[in-house]
Amino acid sequence: MKYELGNRIRKYREQRGLSQKEFASMIGVSNSRVSNWEQGLNRPDADLVADICRVLDVSPSLLLDVRLSTDELNDREKELIRAYRTRTDLQKAVHLLFGLDDRKK
């Protein structure tokens, strides 16, 4: 049986510009384990999924291809949310622009 999860791991690893060796080091496994996942020979242990998602900056539902709702955010929307969260100096302006009442936080 060939596992599809490895294809997604490879895709997101390459998008992040990481080699298999760099990625493996970041999550504390051997390069050969990552290679086996990406070849579909086996899958990562469940306890590694959080680390994989953190390093690849991807949600577990996206990595595991589990759709829990039909209103998921696209990549651009996720980028905007990340930018909003890091730019606290601009959040009030965004609230004003969109007519959001800060008292309803």
Secondary structure by P-SEA (a helix, b strand, c coil): cccaaaaaaaaaaaaacccaaaaaaaacccaaaaaaaaaccccccccaaaaaaaaaccccccccccccccccccaaaaaaaaaaaacccaaaaaaaaaccccccc
